Amino acid sequence: MKTAYDVIIRPIITEQSMEDLDIKKYAFEVAKDANKIEIAKAIEEIFDVTVVKVTTTTVHGKTKRQGAYPQGKTASWKKAVVKLSADSKNIELFEGMV
């Protein structure tokens, strides 16, 4: 059985994700095999908030190279954007970032 901390890997802190904080949208890297229901339950359990909507996308790895021939690929990962209810509290992890 997966715990909530196995589903949520890390928060995504970028300029684009910080712009959505005022409408209570938060971005997280999640496990590749996690579904929207598991993600919503994990966020509610960890941060004690109410989740309204979850959108997910798979970010495919890019081809990278160092030097002439050694070519590799960055890892693919899954991203989830979580929308909280209007009466829900903010997530403290993102408070000092804006």
Secondary structure, 3 states (H helix, E strand, C coil): CCCHHHHEEEECCCHHHHHCHHHCEEEEEECCCCCHHHHHHHHHHHHCCCEEEEEEEEECCCEEECCCCCEEECCCEEEEEEEECCCCCCCHHHHHHC
